[in-house]
Amino acid sequence: MVAAATAPFSLKRSILADVAPDGMYLLLGPRRVGKSVEIKRTISDLLAGGVVRPRQVIHFACDGLTSADLHHLVRLARDVMTAEETGPRYWFLDEITAITKGWPGAIKYLRDNHTGFAQDCVVLTGSSSRQLLEARKALAGRYGTAPTRRERYLFPLSFREFTATTRGPDLPDLSPVRAADWLSRASREGVDALIPWLTDLGTSWETYCRVGGYPRAIADFLTQGEPSDQFAQDLWSVIEGDALQQPGFVTTPTQTSLLIDGLTSRLAQPVSVRALTQQVGFESHHTLESRMSLLEQALLTWRCYPARRGRLYAAPNEQYKYYFVDPLLARLASIRNPGAFATDTSIVTEQQIGHFLLRQRETEGEGSVVDFTHLLFLRTPNDREVDFLAAWSDGVAFESKYSEGRLGRDTLTSRAEIQAGSIRGVVFATRGELRLDGDMWMVPAGILAWLLVR
């Protein structure tokens, strides 16, 4: 909290502002994204507002615990340390997913068999979705009566949050535009309202594609112009030591470097698992797939499947695209080793537009952001691609065309798919071209990203 208070920017994300007694909430997000800070800010607000007394609040970091330890923790904290308190307790169990086995069953047992704990407000945070399916099954019916979201995700700052923290332009407070509402009057009004800041948003977008949305990276940028090498190494340690080094998995430093470089060089294109397996030096494609799954479970990467021809549903047995969740993660390989692949703004633009679409979907469909069947790409009969589309976007597709000059031949694939009835229209994320007419819009990437998600 002291470090957050002395940071060169202030941003309160308030993702836990509505927690209440008998409710149980699961907050997931990659490491170093600020989950612990949000917990402590929530506690501070509860105390400052007089909502609870200090000894009703129990905060504990669960790294190093076992599932059996959870039983002891609850009995000791509720029945002994706060035994004289009345009213519900507010539990904040940080990094519960660090308990690699059995925590969902332990929480289920406590909610079922400990009367007090069942009526308490319980907030669980974690940096892995590894046991998410087990948790959903075990905790079903035990989230309480509060009509709020049970699963919540905290990712690096969105572009809109980034502009707020980097002393960007004072932009109007507009609601995000749903994917299905693009190409409509509502989206036109949103774009028109931002046109006076077109140049500022363009500059900010290129900065965001370099710096990303991790709070520490933004603090470094504001004080020294770039994310520090130290923080880049911290993120690398998260990948190398936390995500990839799991029980039963051994990944050498060389393999980690080759894997991240190989994934970076393949951003925005279908991944050949066989070729990447050979490049990294894994013994089989099963080994590669297991490491890629670990990165996804650590909420550092996401995959985009092709749509089945004629259906907006995933084809998981075909080549998929692979992306990081943040621009800085896409630069890590080249920051650590200048000989590694250095991605460019056009590729990062595609990555982030896709991830913002996923994050938008999460606001309407809980768990969408970790279920990679909700956002797809379209492979055309002549082996070309349309970057992103989904059943929930009502036929509106999204393409990244971040290049100089007007788009000409780049629109031919989209036009053919519109004529074939595969899509209703396309929104192109451009570098500067702006055109809002017909069924193919050109929207500068900064404006599009700002309007997709808060």
C-alpha positions in Angstrom: 0.0 0.0 0.0 2.9 2.3 0.7 4.4 1.5 -2.7 1.0 2.1 -4.4 0.6 5.4 -2.6 4.0 6.7 -3.7 3.6 5.5 -7.3 3.7 8.2 -10.1 0.0 7.5 -10.9 -3.1 6.6 -9.1 -5.8 4.2 -10.3 -8.4 2.4 -8.3 -9.9 -0.4 -10.2 -12.6 -1.3 -7.6 -13.0 -4.8 -8.8 -14.0 -5.9 -5.3 -16.1 -2.9 -4.3 -19.4 -4.8 -4.1 -18.3 -7.7 -1.9 -20.9 -8.5 0.8 -21.6 -11.0 3.6 -22.5 -14.6 2.6 -21.0 -14.0 -0.8 -18.0 -15.8 -2.1 -15.8 -14.4 -4.9 -12.9 -15.8 -7.0 -10.5 -13.2 -8.3 -8.0 -14.5 -10.9 -5.2 -12.7 -12.7 -1.6 -13.0 -13.7 1.1 -12.3 -11.1 2.3 -8.7 -10.8 -1.0 -7.3 -12.0 -2.1 -5.8 -8.7 -4.5 -8.3 -7.1 -3.0 -8.0 -3.6 -3.1 -4.2 -3.8 -6.8 -4.4 -4.7 -7.5 -6.6 -1.7 -5.8 -4.2 0.6 -7.6 -1.2 -0.9 -10.9 -3.1 -0.4 -10.1 -3.7 3.2 -9.1 -0.1 3.7 -12.4 1.1 2.2 -14.5 -1.3 4.3 -12.8 0.0 7.5 -12.9 3.7 6.5 -16.5 3.5 5.6 -17.5 2.0 8.9 -18.9 -1.1 7.2 -16.9 -3.5 9.4 -14.8 -3.5 12.5 -11.1 -4.3 12.1 -11.3 -7.7 13.9 -14.0 -8.8 11.5 -11.5 -8.8 8.7 -9.1 -11.7 8.1 -6.4 -11.4 5.5 -3.9 -14.2 4.8 -1.4 -15.0 2.0 -1.8 -18.7 1.1 1.5 -19.4 -0.6 3.0 -22.5 1.0 -0.2 -23.8 2.6 -1.8 -27.1 2.1 -5.5 -27.8 1.8 -5.4 -29.2 5.4 -3.9 -25.9 6.6 -7.1 -24.1 5.4 -9.2 -26.0 7.9 -6.8 -25.0 10.7 -6.7 -21.4 9.5 -10.5 -21.0 9.5 -10.9 -22.6 12.9 -8.1 -20.6 14.5 -9.0 -17.2 13.0 -12.8 -17.4 13.4 -13.2 -19.5 16.5 -10.2 -18.3 18.5 -8.7 -15.1 17.4 -12.0 -13.3 16.6 -14.3 -15.4 18.8 -15.6 -12.3 20.7 -16.6 -10.5 17.4 -20.3 -10.5 16.3 -21.5 -10.4 12.8 -20.0 -11.9 9.6 -16.3 -12.0 8.9 -14.6 -10.8 5.8 -12.0 -13.3 4.5 -9.4 -12.3 2.0 -7.4 -15.4 1.1 -4.7 -14.3 -1.3 -3.1 -16.6 -3.8 -5.2 -19.6 -2.8 -4.4 -21.2 -6.2 -0.8 -21.6 -4.9 -2.2 -24.6 -3.0 -1.6 -27.0 -5.8 -4.0 -29.7 -4.7 -7.4 -29.8 -3.0 -8.2 -26.2 -2.1 -11.6 -26.2 -3.9 -12.7 -29.3 -1.8 -11.4 -27.6 1.4 -13.4 -24.5 0.8 -16.5 -26.5 -0.1 -16.2 -28.5 3.1 -15.9 -25.3 5.2 -18.8 -23.6 3.5 -20.9 -26.8 4.1 -19.9 -27.6 7.6 -18.7 -24.5 9.4 -21.9 -22.4 10.1 -20.0 -19.1 10.6 -17.9 -19.5 7.5 -20.9 -20.2 5.4 -22.4 -16.8 6.3 -19.1 -14.9 5.9 -17.9 -12.8 2.9 -15.1 -14.9 1.3 -12.7 -13.5 -1.3 -10.3 -15.9 -2.9 -7.6 -14.8 -5.3 -5.2 -16.7 -7.5 -2.7 -16.5 -10.4 -3.8 -19.8 -12.1 -6.9 -21.2 -13.6 -5.4 -24.8 -13.2 -8.1 -26.0 -10.8 -10.8 -23.7 -12.1 -13.1 -26.5 -13.4 -12.7 -28.4 -10.1 -13.5 -25.2 -8.2 -16.6 -24.5 -10.3 -17.9 -28.0 -9.6 -17.0 -28.0 -5.9 -18.3 -24.6 -5.1 -21.5 -24.6 -7.2 -24.4 -23.5 -5.0 -22.0 -22.1 -2.3 -21.4 -18.6 -3.6 -24.1 -17.0 -1.4 -27.1 -14.9 -2.3 -25.4 -11.7 -3.5 -26.5 -11.2 -7.1 -23.0 -10.3 -8.3 -20.3 -11.9 -10.4 -18.7 -14.9 -8.8 -15.6 -15.2 -11.1 -13.7 -12.0 -11.7 -10.5 -11.4 -13.7 -7.9 -8.7 -13.2 -5.6 -8.3 -16.2 -3.0 -5.6 -17.0 -4.6 -2.2 -17.5 -6.7 -1.7 -20.6 -5.9 1.0 -23.0 -8.6 3.3 -21.5 -7.1 2.7 -18.0 -3.6 3.3 -19.5 -4.6 6.7 -20.9 -6.0 7.7 -17.5 -2.8 6.7 -15.6 -0.3 8.3 -18.1 -1.8 11.8 -17.9 -3.4 11.4 -21.3 -6.1 13.6 -22.7 -9.2 14.4 -20.7 -11.6 12.2 -22.7 -15.4 12.1 -22.3 -16.8 9.3 -20.2 -18.3 7.0 -22.8 -19.8 3.6 -22.3 -17.9 0.8 -24.2 -19.4 -0.2 -27.5 -20.5 -3.8 -27.7 -19.0 -5.8 -30.5 -22.4 -6.5 -32.0 -23.2 -2.7 -32.0 -20.3 -1.7 -34.3 -21.3 -0.5 -37.7 -24.4 1.2 -36.0 -25.4 4.7 -35.1 -24.3 4.2 -31.5 -20.8 3.2 -32.5 -20.6 6.1 -34.9 -21.5 8.5 -32.2 -18.8 7.1 -30.0 -16.1 7.4 -32.7 -17.3 10.9 -33.5 -17.0 12.0 -29.9 -13.3 10.9 -29.8 -12.2 12.4 -33.1 -11.0 15.7 -31.5 -8.4 13.5 -29.6 -7.5 11.4 -32.7 -3.8 12.4 -32.7 -3.4 12.1 -28.9 -5.0 8.6 -28.9 -2.8 7.5 -31.8 0.3 8.5 -29.9 -0.9 6.9 -26.7 -1.7 3.7 -28.5 1.8 3.3 -29.9 3.1 3.9 -26.3 0.7 1.4 -24.9 1.9 -1.2 -27.5 5.4 -0.7 -26.2 4.8 -0.3 -22.4 1.7 -2.5 -21.8 -0.6 -2.4 -18.8 1.3 -3.8 -15.9 1.3 -1.2 -13.1 5.0 -1.4 -12.4 5.8 -1.1 -16.2 3.7 2.1 -16.3 5.4 3.5 -13.2 8.8 2.9 -14.8 7.6 4.5 -18.0 6.4 7.6 -16.2 9.7 8.0 -14.3 12.3 6.8 -16.8 10.6 6.6 -20.2 10.6 2.8 -20.5 9.8 -0.3 -18.5 12.9 -1.2 -16.5 15.1 -4.2 -17.2 14.5 -5.2 -13.6 10.7 -5.5 -14.1 11.2 -7.3 -17.5 13.3 -9.8 -15.5 10.6 -10.1 -12.9 8.1 -11.0 -15.6 10.5 -13.5 -17.0 10.9 -15.1 -13.6 7.1 -15.4 -13.4 7.2 -17.3 -16.7 10.2 -19.4 -16.0 9.8 -20.1 -12.3 6.1 -19.8 -11.6 4.3 -20.8 -14.8 6.5 -23.4 -16.4 8.2 -25.0 -13.4 5.2 -27.0 -12.1 5.3 -30.5 -10.4 6.0 -33.1 -13.0 7.2 -30.5 -15.5 10.9 -29.6 -16.1 11.6 -26.8 -18.5 15.3 -25.7 -18.8 16.2 -22.0 -19.2 17.2 -22.6 -22.8 13.9 -24.3 -23.6 12.0 -21.4 -22.0 13.9 -18.8 -24.0 13.4 -20.8 -27.3 9.7 -21.3 -26.4 8.9 -17.6 -25.8 10.9 -16.5 -28.8 9.1 -19.1 -31.0 5.7 -18.1 -29.7 6.5 -14.4 -30.3 7.7 -15.0 -33.8 4.4 -16.8 -34.5 2.0 -14.2 -33.1 -1.0 -13.5 -35.4 -0.4 -16.6 -37.5 -1.5 -20.2 -37.2 0.9 -22.2 -35.1 2.6 -25.3 -36.5 3.0 -27.4 -33.4 5.4 -29.7 -35.1 7.7 -26.9 -36.3 7.7 -25.2 -32.9 8.4 -28.5 -31.1 11.5 -28.9 -33.3 12.6 -25.3 -32.8 12.4 -25.5 -29.0 13.9 -29.0 -28.8 11.1 -30.7 -26.9 10.9 -34.5 -27.3 7.3 -34.5 -28.5 4.4 -32.2 -29.4 2.7 -33.3 -26.2 5.5 -31.7 -24.2 5.1 -28.4 -26.1 1.3 -28.5 -25.7 1.7 -29.0 -21.9 4.0 -26.0 -21.6 1.6 -23.8 -23.6 -1.2 -24.9 -21.4 0.8 -23.9 -18.3 1.2 -20.4 -19.8 -2.5 -20.2 -20.4 -3.3 -21.4 -16.9 -1.0 -18.7 -15.6 -3.2 -16.2 -17.5 -0.2 -15.0 -19.5 -1.4 -16.2 -23.0 -4.5 -17.1 -24.9 -5.3 -19.0 -28.0 -7.7 -18.3 -30.9 -9.2 -21.2 -32.7 -10.4 -21.1 -36.3 -14.2 -21.3 -36.8 -15.7 -24.3 -38.4 -16.7 -23.6 -41.9 -20.3 -22.5 -41.9 -20.5 -22.4 -38.1 -19.3 -19.9 -35.6 -17.9 -22.6 -33.3 -14.3 -23.6 -32.6 -12.4 -26.2 -34.6 -9.8 -27.2 -31.9 -8.1 -29.9 -34.1 -6.9 -27.3 -36.6 -4.0 -24.9 -36.3 -4.8 -22.1 -33.9 -3.3 -18.6 -33.2 -1.5 -17.9 -30.0 -1.2 -14.5 -28.2 0.0 -12.9 -25.0 -2.3 -10.9 -22.8 -0.1 -7.8 -22.7 2.2 -6.0 -25.1 5.2 -6.1 -22.7 5.0 -9.9 -22.6 5.3 -9.9 -26.4 8.5 -7.9 -26.1 10.2 -9.9 -23.3 12.2 -12.2 -25.5 13.8 -9.3 -27.4 14.3 -7.2 -24.3 16.3 -10.0 -22.7 18.2 -11.0 -25.8 18.5 -8.6 -28.7 18.9 -11.5 -31.1 15.4 -12.8 -30.3 12.4 -11.9 -32.5 11.2 -8.4 -32.0 7.5 -8.0 -32.7 6.0 -4.8 -34.2 3.1 -2.5 -33.4 0.9 -4.0 -36.1 1.1 -7.5 -34.5 0.6 -6.2 -31.0 -2.4 -4.2 -32.2 -4.0 -7.5 -33.4 -3.2 -9.2 -30.2 -4.7 -6.5 -28.0 -7.8 -5.9 -30.0 -8.5 -9.6 -29.7 -7.9 -9.6 -26.0 -10.1 -6.6 -25.4 -12.9 -8.3 -27.3 -12.4 -11.3 -25.0 -12.5 -9.0 -22.0 -15.6 -7.4 -23.3 -17.3 -10.8 -23.6 -16.3 -11.6 -20.0 -18.6 -8.8 -18.8 -21.5 -10.7 -20.4 -20.5 -14.3 -20.1 -18.7 -15.3 -16.9 -15.5 -17.4 -17.6 -15.4 -16.5 -21.3 -11.9 -15.1 -21.0 -10.4 -18.5 -20.1 -12.7 -20.5 -22.4 -11.1 -20.1 -25.9 -14.2 -21.0 -27.8 -15.8 -17.5 -27.6 -13.6 -15.6 -30.0 -12.5 -17.2 -33.3 -10.8 -16.4 -36.6 -12.1 -17.2 -40.0 -10.0 -19.1 -42.5 -11.3 -18.5 -46.0 -11.4 -21.0 -48.9 -8.4 -19.4 -50.5 -6.4 -19.8 -47.3 -6.7 -16.1 -46.2 -7.9 -15.0 -42.8 -10.3 -12.7 -41.0 -8.8 -11.9 -37.6 -11.7 -12.1 -35.1 -15.4 -12.9 -35.1 -17.9 -14.6 -32.8 -21.4 -15.7 -32.6 -22.1 -12.9 -30.0 -20.8 -10.2 -32.3 -23.8 -10.6 -34.6 -21.8 -10.9 -37.8 -19.4 -8.1 -37.1 -15.8 -9.1 -37.6 -12.6 -7.2 -36.5 -9.4 -6.9 -38.5 -6.0 -5.4 -37.6 -4.6 -3.4 -40.5 -2.1 -1.1 -38.8 -0.2 0.2 -41.7 0.6 3.5 -43.5 -1.6 4.6 -46.3 -5.1 3.7 -47.4 -6.2 0.1 -47.4 -6.9 -1.4 -50.8 -6.2 -5.0 -51.5 -6.3 -5.7 -47.8 -10.1 -5.4 -47.9 -10.6 -7.9 -50.7 -10.8 -10.9 -48.4 -13.3 -9.2 -46.1 -15.4 -8.1 -49.0 -15.5 -11.6 -50.4 -16.7 -13.0 -47.0 -19.4 -10.3 -46.7 -20.6 -11.3 -50.2 -20.6 -14.9 -49.2 -22.7 -14.2 -46.2 -20.0 -15.4 -43.7 -20.0 -12.0 -42.0 -22.2 -8.9 -41.9 -19.4 -6.4 -41.9 -15.8 -5.6 -40.7 -14.2 -3.0 -38.5 -10.6 -2.5 -39.4 -8.2 -1.2 -36.7 -6.0 1.2 -38.6 -3.0 3.3 -37.9 -4.8 6.6 -38.8 -7.3 6.0 -41.5 -10.9 6.9 -40.5 -13.9 5.9 -42.6 -17.3 5.2 -41.3 -19.5 4.1 -44.2 -21.1 0.9 -45.5 -20.2 -2.4 -44.1 -16.4 -1.9 -43.8 -15.3 0.7 -41.3 -11.8 2.0 -40.9 -11.3 3.1 -37.2 -7.9 4.2 -35.8 -6.7 1.5 -33.3 -6.5 3.9 -30.4 -10.2 4.9 -30.8 -11.3 1.3 -31.3 -9.4 0.0 -28.3 -10.6 2.8 -26.1 -14.2 2.1 -27.0 -14.0 -1.7 -26.6 -13.4 -2.0 -22.9 -13.1 0.3 -19.8 
